[in-house]
Amino acid sequence: MKAYVKKVGARGEVVIPKSIRNEKGLETNSRLEIIPTKNGILMIPIRKKVSELAGLFGDLGVKNVDELDAITHELLAGI
């Protein structure tokens, strides 16, 4: 895995290298979930629209908001 060094722009923007965009299927206006972690920042491409998730949780026996949040993160991350 190749490492890249990028500068953060004046408005907080960072350019994702083209090879990574191609590999991960990111196009103009692709959406990313950005999650701060203990050691850095995790960016996960969002592959589904919220409307496409309707009805997916009923069979999973979701009991509370925390469980729903965890399941949503897994679904959006494509796990």
N, C-alpha and C positions, 0 to 999 in steps of 0.2 A: 504494500500500500504506500503510495507516494504522499508525502506531506507537502503542503503549500503554505506560504507565508503571505498574508494579505493585510492591507491597511484598512482601518475602519474610516469611512468617509465622514464628512462634517455632519451628515444627518443620520449616522449610525449604519449606513449601508456597507455591505461586504459583498464583493463579487465572487460568486461560486465559479470555479474554473470550468471551462466548457467540457472537458473530459468527464468531470463528475456530473454535470447537468445531463450529458448524453447518457451516461451509465445509469443514472437514477430516473431518467425520463422526465426531467424538469424542463418545462417550456415557459415562455413568457406568460405571466399571470398564474403560474403554478402556486399553490398554497403550501406553506410549511408550518408545522407546529414547532415552536421554539421553546425548549425546556431548559431552564438553568439547572445544572447538576453540581455536585460537590467539586468536581474537578474541571468543569468546563461548561459547554453549551451543546445541547443535543438538538439537531434539526431533523424532523421526520416529515417526509412528504405526505400530504393529506390526499388520499386516493379516492375518498368517497365524500359525497355531499351529505349533509345531515339528513335530508329528505330520503336518501337511500337507506338509512339506518332504521327507518320506521319498522317496527314489528320484530326486530332482531333480538330484543331483550326478553320478550315474554317467555320463551322456552328456557332461558338461563336462570330463572328463579332469582332475579335481582331483588335484594331485600332492603337496600338503602342507597343513598346517593354516593357513598364512597365506592361501593361495588359497581354501580353504574359508571362512575368516573373511570375506574380501572378497566372495565370492559370496553368503554368507548376509546380509551387510549390504545388498547390492543387492536381494536378494529381499524382505527384510523392509521395505525402504524403498519397495517398489513401483516400483523403477526398471526 
